């Protein structure tokens, strides 16, 4: 059994950027995808063999010990991954290979997974895995609750086969070249967060399946500029203001019977919130599933202000609205709450003041487990029971979550100093699942601050060798600062490590979670409605000034800013609009023209570009290119199908037309998440070199 501290040391001669790339941002070797059996006896998870191996195996923790259940190398070398699986992995930001996902029966006795399109089944009893014949390369297999049938997708069609390999047949075939069954559309996977597109009935007789028709969606084309003989890849991309895919639901019986679900077309106009732009059409399927009453789904309007929870009659496809939700800004679903709401309010007595729920984890008896924050830099596991009230399960400052089954609770805890996965049975530790990630060669030393009148949560990184008053330090701001992600957390993360590395090169580094980031309540989160730029940029500038007042060694005459994705957008905007504070920027994968980003994500914050063009004009960067007076380097993956390269190219074109000097670094073959050795590491050095030269360091 692994020792309590499984963190390996990297070779002493290796620098942080190279280690960062080789460990895929220190993610390799971390257990993930944990599943606990209903009896609490078994815990399944995937994990690579160490902090350098990109191939994940399927593991089992049982009787206080862990063992490999399936090693992908023992099944043969990994071959070509199906295109649909590559897309799924890109949406999930999957960086490794091998067994990256799996599904189980209700009892967690049988497991299915796909490996390079081959379908495999294994038992937790230790028997040898068996390959199951399929009609073609299998994607996203799912096991019926009783463990007798496997559903999978091949060629955009839904198939089913028995676990013994017999009885294979097609259940739902695409009616055209743009139609698919059991595959998530771009918006659902990228912005809504619904990667799953089918759900088995409890008795295994039918599935609730998502049908996607991409024919209304405009086509974009991504090419490989390094290979002019290679044809461009067509991409159905629903940019803001353009048509979405048509997403519907079908109840498919294993006997071949199909019942289309009659989803409501639009929300009730009398209860739907108004606004400068409203669209009551139900275009988004947020979730689906089955409970004791049958299949259910949650649908959301195009403007995201109304959602209906629907009970579905599997025999007729008729639906009944069981719950309605409305919001004047937008509806944001807390993980685990939508299905739970069908059984009534999770907390009938209300929440303690200042506590923000992050996710509902599940129930054990009459005890409900959830994650919540009373301080935005920390997330803890909590328990609620009607008789005992609220109890915080985790104590050490950090970011904690959990998975439960029966009387077993598996705590996944990240603090600043370690990452542990602890198995609790009846509240008592019975062992740990090994965390095999590498310890960084640079030790992060963040100082957590609350700055300014808005108490901006900020992390400050100073060189370990710096002595107060000995020298003025140029400043680098490295924030994400966008919706859905925090970087200022009391938990080990690659952000802390990379920021400390920059600090060791002679900088003071700041990371700031401003308005629009999660963890500080609805008013804080929705303060960017209609304007995703002004308040966010103001918070970054205020944090720099406030930090310098508290730490006089910070040289506010030399301030750089760097970031990726929304953080890259923020960096470019900073040197355009606030050159008085920010003197150089590195902008990676920056969405510079917000009309080029997807419907669900951009319309949520800025509305419809045809109705509220002023919001897009205010927040997009291309039209403001003429304002550039500071050094700027643009970096972009040329295979990025999330923030497509057109963002960088249009912005660069506008900068050239305005006579503005800037640097452009195209990353050939790289997508939105850059982890490849030789690219991710070199990119850090290039960031450093550019900022040093631009700030006269």
C-alpha positions, 0 to 999 in steps of 0.5 A, spaced: 500 500 500 502 506 498 505 510 504 502 516 506 506 521 502 507 518 495 509 525 492 515 524 488 521 528 487 523 530 480 531 530 478 535 536 481 537 538 475 530 539 472 527 546 471 520 548 473 518 549 466 520 542 464 517 539 470 511 543 469 510 540 462 512 533 463 507 532 469 502 535 465 501 541 470 502 536 476 496 532 474 499 526 472 499 521 478 492 524 481 486 519 482 480 521 479 473 519 477 472 516 484 466 511 484 464 508 491 459 502 491 452 502 494 455 498 500 461 502 501 466 496 500 469 498 493 472 504 491 474 505 483 478 510 480 483 512 474 490 514 475 497 513 472 502 509 475 506 515 477 507 523 476 510 522 469 506 517 466 500 519 461 497 512 461 491 511 466 489 505 469 483 502 472 484 501 480 480 498 485 480 500 493 478 494 497 479 492 504 484 497 506 488 496 500 488 498 492 490 494 486 490 495 479 484 492 476 485 493 469 492 496 466 491 498 459 498 496 456 496 489 458 490 489 453 495 491 447 498 498 445 493 504 445 491 505 437 487 510 434 482 514 438 475 515 434 474 522 432 468 523 437 472 521 443 477 526 441 472 531 441 469 529 448 476 529 451 478 536 448 471 538 451 473 535 458 480 538 457 483 531 458 490 531 458 492 523 458 491 517 455 489 509 457 483 508 461 480 516 462 473 514 463 469 508 465 462 506 467 459 501 472 453 497 474 448 500 480 452 495 485 459 497 482 461 490 481 462 490 473 465 496 469 465 498 462 470 502 458 473 504 451 480 503 449 482 506 442 475 504 440 475 497 443 470 496 448 472 492 454 468 489 460 471 487 467 469 485 474 471 487 480 472 480 483 479 480 479 477 476 473 481 478 466 478 483 462 474 481 456 473 485 449 466 485 447 465 485 439 462 492 437 459 494 430 465 500 430 469 504 434 466 505 441 465 511 444 462 513 451 460 506 453 454 505 459 452 499 463 445 498 465 444 498 472 443 490 473 450 489 469 447 485 463 447 490 457 452 495 455 450 501 450 455 505 446 456 510 440 459 508 434 458 512 427 453 517 431 448 511 432 446 508 439 448 501 439 447 496 445 450 489 446 450 484 452 456 483 457 457 476 454 458 479 447 452 477 444 445 480 442 449 486 439 444 491 435 443 498 433 437 502 437 437 509 434 440 511 427 442 518 425 437 520 420 442 525 416 449 526 416 448 532 421 444 528 426 447 524 432 445 520 438 448 520 445 453 525 443 453 532 446 453 538 442 459 543 443 455 548 447 452 542 452 459 539 453 463 546 453 459 551 456 453 547 460 457 542 462 453 536 460 458 531 457 453 525 458 447 524 453 444 518 455 441 515 462 439 508 463 432 506 466 433 503 473 430 496 470 435 496 464 429 496 459 430 503 456 434 509 455 433 516 455 437 519 450 439 526 447 438 527 439 442 532 436 441 535 429 447 540 428 444 542 421 442 549 423 449 551 426 454 555 422 460 551 419 467 554 421 473 551 418 480 549 422 486 548 418 493 546 419 497 551 417 504 547 417 501 542 412 498 545 406 496 538 403 491 537 409 484 539 408 481 543 413 476 540 419 469 542 419 467 545 425 459 546 427 460 552 432 454 556 434 457 563 435 453 568 439 447 570 436 447 564 431 443 558 431 444 553 436 444 545 434 437 542 435 437 538 442 431 533 443 430 527 447 428 520 446 426 514 450 429 508 447 427 501 449 432 495 448 426 492 444 427 497 439 421 502 441 422 509 440 418 514 444 420 522 442 419 526 448 415 532 447 419 538 450 416 545 451 417 550 446 417 556 450 417 559 457 410 562 460 411 569 458 407 571 464 413 568 469 419 569 464 423 575 467 424 581 462 430 585 460 433 588 454 433 582 450 429 576 452 428 569 448 423 564 451 425 558 447 427 552 450 434 551 446 438 547 452 437 541 455 441 541 462 440 534 465 437 528 464 436 522 468 431 517 471 428 517 479 423 513 482 417 516 478 421 515 471 425 519 466 426 527 468 430 532 464 431 540 465 431 545 460 433 552 459 431 558 455 435 561 450 436 567 454 438 562 460 433 566 465 428 560 466 428 553 467 423 547 467 424 541 470 420 536 467 417 529 469 417 525 462 412 519 461 416 514 458 410 510 454 407 517 451 413 522 451 408 527 454 412 531 459 409 535 466 412 541 469 414 539 476 418 545 478 420 552 475 426 557 476 427 564 474 432 569 475 433 576 472 440 575 470 441 568 468 440 561 472 446 557 474 446 550 476 449 548 482 452 541 481 447 536 484 441 540 486 437 540 479 435 532 480 435 533 488 430 539 487 425 534 485 425 531 492 424 538 495 428 543 498 435 540 500 435 545 506 428 546 509 431 550 515 435 554 510 443 555 510 447 558 515 449 566 514 455 567 509 455 559 507 455 558 499 453 551 497 458 549 491 455 542 490 450 537 493 454 530 494 449 526 496 445 522 502 447 517 506 441 515 510 438 522 513 444 526 512 446 530 506 453 531 504 455 538 500 461 542 499 460 549 501 464 556 502 464 561 508 470 564 505 471 564 498 479 561 498 476 555 501 471 549 500 469 544 505 465 538 506 459 539 510 453 534 512 446 536 514 441 532 518 434 534 520 436 533 528 443 535 528 443 541 523 450 543 520 456 540 521 463 541 517 466 535 516 473 538 513 477 542 518 484 544 515 484 550 510 484 548 503 479 545 497 475 539 499 470 535 496 468 527 497 464 521 494 460 517 498 457 510 497 453 507 503 457 508 510 463 510 506 465 517 504 472 518 500 475 525 502 479 528 496 483 534 500 487 539 497 491 544 501 497 548 500 502 543 502 499 536 500 493 532 496 490 526 500 485 522 498 482 518 505 477 513 505 472 514 511 468 508 514 462 510 519 466 516 520 473 513 521 479 512 516 480 506 513 486 507 509 488 512 503 488 512 496 495 514 493 496 521 490 502 520 486 503 527 483 510 530 483 512 535 488 514 541 484 522 543 484 519 550 486 515 551 493 510 555 492 509 561 498 503 565 496 501 570 501 493 571 502 491 578 502 484 582 502 485 588 498 481 594 497 474 596 499 471 590 496 476 586 500 479 583 493 482 576 494 489 576 492 495 571 492 502 575 493 508 571 491 515 574 493 522 571 491 524 566 497 531 570 497 528 577 497 529 581 503 524 587 505 527 594 503 533 591 499 530 592 492 524 594 488 521 588 485 517 589 478 510 586 478 507 581 474 499 580 474 497 573 473 490 572 474 484 568 470 479 573 473 473 570 469 467 566 471 467 559 473 474 559 476 478 561 482 486 561 482 486 564 489 485 558 493 488 555 499 490 549 495 496 546 491 495 548 484 499 549 478 498 556 478 501 557 485 507 553 483 508 557 476 507 564 479 512 562 485 517 560 479 516 567 476 517 570 483 524 567 483 526 570 477 526 577 480 518 579 480 513 580 485 507 576 482 499 577 484 493 573 482 487 576 483 479 574 484 475 579 482 468 581 481 465 575 476 469 569 479 465 564 484 465 563 491 462 570 493 455 570 492 450 572 487 451 579 487 458 578 486 458 573 480 452 577 477 456 584 477 459 583 470 452 582 467 452 586 461 459 588 462 465 583 462 470 587 462 470 594 466 469 591 473 474 585 472 479 590 469 478 595 475 479 590 480 485 588 477 488 595 477 485 596 484 489 590 487 496 592 484 495 599 487 493 596 494 498 591 494 503 596 493 501 600 498 502 595 503 508 592 500 512 598 498 517 594 495 512 593 489 515 597 483 508 600 480 512 603 474 514 596 472 507 592 471 506 586 467 500 582 466 500 575 463 494 570 462 490 564 458 483 564 455 479 569 459 486 571 463 489 572 456 483 577 454 484 580 461 491 581 459 490 584 452 485 589 455 489 591 461 494 594 456 489 597 451 485 600 457 489 601 463 496 603 460 497 607 466 497 601 471 499 595 466 506 596 462 506 590 458 502 584 457 502 576 454 495 574 452 494 567 450 488 564 447 485 571 448 477 571 446 478 578 443 472 578 438 466 576 443 461 575 437 466 569 435 465 565 442 459 560 443 452 562 444 451 559 451 457 562 454 457 569 451 449 570 451 449 569 458 453 575 460 452 580 454 445 578 451 444 577 444 449 581 439 443 583 435 439 586 440 445 589 445 451 590 440 453 595 445 455 590 450 459 586 445 463 593 442 464 595 449 468 588 451 471 586 445 478 588 443 478 588 436 475 595 435 480 598 441 486 596 437 488 603 436 489 604 443 495 600 444 501 603 447 505 598 451 508 591 449 504 586 447 505 578 445 499 574 442 500 567 443 494 562 440 494 554 439 492 554 431 488 547 433 484 551 438 476 549 437 474 553 443 477 560 442 478 559 435 485 562 432 481 567 428 480 571 435 488 572 435 488 573 427 483 579 427 486 582 433 493 582 430 490 585 423 487 591 427 493 592 430 497 592 424 492 597 421 493 601 426 500 601 426 501 598 433 507 594 434 506 587 437 509 580 437 505 574 435 506 566 437 502 561 433 502 554 436 502 549 431 497 543 432 496 546 439 489 546 442 486 550 447 490 546 453 497 546 451 501 541 455 506 538 450 513 538 452 517 542 448 511 547 447 508 548 454 515 549 458 518 553 452 512 558 452 513 559 460 521 561 458 518 566 452 513 569 457 519 570 462 523 573 456 518 578 453 516 581 460 523 582 462 525 585 456 519 589 456 519 591 463 527 593 463 528 587 468 
